[in-house]
């Protein structure tokens, strides 16, 4: 296993995509106790 952000949905482990170049963030939206979607954004200096 590598350094990364992972999420588990219905017992399945899934690696979340990494942000592009620069500084990034990952936002996970939850609904009914489960992660439903995630958003990835990044900023270049």
LORODREN-258659 format. One record per residue (C-alpha): residue number from 0; residue in three letters; x, y, z. Coordinates in pm, whole numbers, plus 50000, padded with zeros to 5 digits. Example, Ala and Ser with C-alpha at 12.3 -4.5 7.8 and 13.67 -1.06 7.14 Angstrom:
BEGIN
+-----+-----+-------+-------+-------+
:   i :  aa :     x :     y :     z :
+-----+-----+-------+-------+-------+
:   0 : ALA : 51230 : 49550 : 50780 :
:   1 : SER : 51367 : 49894 : 50714 :
+-----+-----+-------+-------+-------+
This chain:
BEGIN
+-----+-----+-------+-------+-------+
:   i :  aa :     x :     y :     z :
+-----+-----+-------+-------+-------+
:   0 : UNK : 50000 : 50000 : 50000 :
:   1 : UNK : 50134 : 50346 : 49915 :
:   2 : UNK : 50093 : 50688 : 50076 :
:   3 : UNK : 49758 : 50812 : 49946 :
:   4 : UNK : 49402 : 50895 : 50045 :
:   5 : UNK : 49165 : 50600 : 50033 :
:   6 : UNK : 48791 : 50565 : 50082 :
:   7 : UNK : 48586 : 50256 : 50154 :
:   8 : UNK : 48243 : 50227 : 49992 :
:   9 : UNK : 48033 : 49918 : 50063 :
:  10 : UNK : 48345 : 49733 : 50179 :
:  11 : UNK : 48550 : 49814 : 49867 :
:  12 : UNK : 48878 : 50004 : 49912 :
:  13 : UNK : 48929 : 50274 : 49648 :
:  14 : UNK : 49226 : 50507 : 49607 :
:  15 : UNK : 49122 : 50872 : 49563 :
:  16 : UNK : 49291 : 51053 : 49272 :
:  17 : UNK : 49571 : 51290 : 49364 :
:  18 : UNK : 49562 : 51663 : 49287 :
:  19 : UNK : 49763 : 51787 : 48988 :
:  20 : UNK : 50074 : 52001 : 49015 :
:  21 : UNK : 50104 : 52260 : 49289 :
:  22 : UNK : 49895 : 52271 : 49607 :
:  23 : UNK : 49584 : 52056 : 49619 :
:  24 : UNK : 49288 : 51952 : 49829 :
:  25 : UNK : 49041 : 51667 : 49826 :
:  26 : UNK : 48685 : 51710 : 49954 :
:  27 : UNK : 48463 : 51409 : 50022 :
:  28 : UNK : 48085 : 51453 : 50040 :
:  29 : UNK : 47894 : 51214 : 50267 :
:  30 : UNK : 47527 : 51117 : 50244 :
:  31 : UNK : 47341 : 50871 : 50469 :
:  32 : UNK : 47667 : 50768 : 50637 :
:  33 : UNK : 47848 : 50682 : 50311 :
:  34 : UNK : 48096 : 50878 : 50099 :
:  35 : UNK : 47904 : 50970 : 49782 :
:  36 : UNK : 48146 : 51176 : 49577 :
:  37 : UNK : 48476 : 51355 : 49598 :
:  38 : UNK : 48613 : 51674 : 49447 :
:  39 : UNK : 48978 : 51741 : 49372 :
:  40 : UNK : 49119 : 52087 : 49311 :
:  41 : UNK : 49464 : 52239 : 49297 :
:  42 : UNK : 49634 : 52577 : 49275 :
:  43 : UNK : 49958 : 52663 : 49099 :
:  44 : UNK : 50181 : 52944 : 49221 :
+-----+-----+-------+-------+-------+
